[in-house]
Amino acid sequence: MAQLTACHDRPSRPRCAWYLRRIALASVGLLPLTVSPRVEAAPLALAPELQVEVLHPTKHDRDLKTINLRGFIAAKRFDAIPLSLNFGVTLSRVTGTITQLVGDFNQGTLHGETFASPAWGFGPTVQPRFELLHYAGLTVRADFSGSFLWYNHDFPSGGRRYNFMWQAGPTLAYAPPSSCLRLSAGYRLWMHVSNGTGLGPRNPSYEGAGPFVGFGCALHS
């Protein structure tokens, strides 16, 4: 099979993987800086929140169903723009199968084989939230998130013990003015899981989408 990029060359793979991982990690952390060069942030405040996501696979050869339990602990708000950064952890349970190409193309033995890929993953999460519309106690947001997850074994089948999970989608939140209660529901339009090592057999990525619900209590003003 023809090589698509220089990152496919064996000598350059470690360096390309190094850059890909750092670009992925920096994309969420530097997001506020790309919005405004002069943004003042409020102090980090406690904002406990629990979210449950049920995500179905979006590719037939990656039949992996994902349930995520997310616990957010603290949030940092920015005064000049309708943005907050929320920090927490994600517990991920995945069940299902993945189809991988095995064999040798030159010898005519290349074929698809299906492997069971159940796994548990856990790791830190940061979630930028952009408030698009606000009326009374209702808020329409665009949520993005990045997580670094460590799994109980190589995952998906043929991959590695660690993966990055990226998500994006709309959220409708409700916050009664006289209470710290926070309710939310929405849909993750896009979820991508991969280990950041580029295209190749050691990075069997998968994608998903699905709804979520959340509740919490904002302890900051």
N, C-alpha and C positions, 0 to 999 in steps of 0.2 A: 504494500500500500504506500502511495506517495506520501512523503513528509509534507505536512501542512505549514509548519512554522519552524523557526530555528530552535524553539523550545523542545522540539521532538528529537533533536540530535542528542545522542547519549552524553557527549562531553559537556553540553551546556545545560542539561536537565537540572542538576542541583542548583545552579545559579538562578535559572528561571523560576524554579520552585521557590527559592528564597525570596525573590522579588514579588511573586504572586501572593505569597502569604502575607507579606508586609503591606502590599497595596490593599489587600482585602481588609486587614485589621485597621488600617488608617482611614478607610473610606467612611466608617461610622464616626470614629473619633474626631475627624476633622470636619465633619458635616456642618457644625455651627459656624466655623470660620469661613466656609464658602458662601454663607448666606449674607453675612455682614462683617466688614473688617473691624467695626467698633461695636461690639455687643457686650453689655454688662450682665453678668449672671448673678442671680440671687444665691445665697448660701445653700449648700446641700441640706435638704430637709427630709425627715422621715415621711414616707408615703407608702405604707404597706398595701400591697395589692396582689390578688391571686387571679390568674387567668388559666383557662382550660381550652385547648385547641384540639380539634378533631380534623385531621387533614388526610384527604384521599389522594392516591397517585394520579398523575396527569400523563404518564407515558406507559404504554402497554407492557414494555419489557422491564419496567421498574415498578412492579406491583407491590409497593411498600406502603402500608398504612401507618400513620403516625399520630400518636396522642402526646401532646406536650402539656406539662404542668409547669406554669411559670410563677415564680414568686418574686415580686419587686419589693425592694426595701427602701430605697431613697430616690429622690428626684431633685434635679437642678433646673430651675426655670430661668428664662432669659427675658429681660424686661423690654428690650427694643423690638423683639420679634415674637410671634406667638409660637414659641418652641419650648419644649422641655426635654431633658434627657433623664430617662428612668433606668435605674441600675438594679439588677437582681440575678437570679439563677434560673436555669431551665432543666427540668427532668423530662427526658424524652423516652417513650416506649415505641418501638417499631416492630411490626410483624409483617410477614409476607415473603415474597420471592423476588429474585433478580435474575435476569437472563444475561449471560456473558458469552462472548465469543471465545472458544477454546480450540486448540489444535493449531495446525500450521497451514497457511494458505498455499505455500509453494508445494507442499506434499499432498494437497487436496483433502486435508483432514479438518479444515476449519469449519466449525459448526457452532450453533447456539446451544447452550446448556443452562438449565434453570437450577438455581441454588436457593435453598431456604436461608433467609437473612434476618432472623429475629435478633433484637439487641436492646440494651438499655444505655442511655447516654446522659451525662450530667456535666454542667459547666456554667460559667458566667455569661450574662446577657446584658447588652445595653440597647435601649429602645428610644430613638428620637421620635417625638410626637409633634406634628404640626397642626395647630388649630386653624381650620379653614373657615368655619362658620360657628357663631355662638349666639344663642337666643335663650334668654331666661336661664334655665338650668341645663339646657341641651347644648352639646358641642359635637360638631362633625370634624373628625380628625383624619389625617393621613399618617399612619404608623409605619415605621420601618424598624427593623431589628437585626442585630448581629450577635451570634453566640459562638463560643468555642466549646465544643462538647468532646468529652472523653468517654469512649464506649467500653463495655465490658469485654469486648473482643474485636478483632478486625471487622470493620463494617463499612459499607455493605460487603458481601462476600467478595474477596479479592482485594479489598481496600486496606485501610489502616485503622489504628485504634482511635485516632482523633479525626474530627471533621469540623468544618465551619458551616453554620446554618444561617442563611439570609432570608428575610421575609419582608413583605410589603402588602399593604391593603388598607381599606377604609374602616373607620370605627365611629360608632355613635355612642356618645357618653352622656350620662345624666348625673348631675350633682345637685341635690337639694340645697338651697341657699342657707338653711338653718341647721345643717348637719354636715359631718365630715364624710358621710357615705358617698361612695363613688361606684356607679354601675356602668358597665360597658358591654357592647356586643359588636361584632363585625365579621369581616370575611378576609382571610388571608388569600389574596389573589395569586400570590406567588411565594413559594418556598423552594429554596435550592440548598442542597446539602452536598458538599464535596470537601476533599482534604487539601485543596489548593496546590496540587503538584502538577497541574496541567493536564492536557489530553493524554490518555494512556491507560493501560490495564490496571495500574495501581491507584487510579482515581475513578472508581465507579460511582459517579454522582447520581442523585435522583431528585425529583421535584414533586411538589404536591400543592394542594389548595384546599381550603375548607373554612368552616365557621369557628368562632370562639366566643366565649362569654367571660366576663371578669367582674370582680367586685373588690372594693378596698375602702380605705379611710385615709383621707388627706389630712395630715397633721400639721401642714404648713398653711399659711394664709393665702 
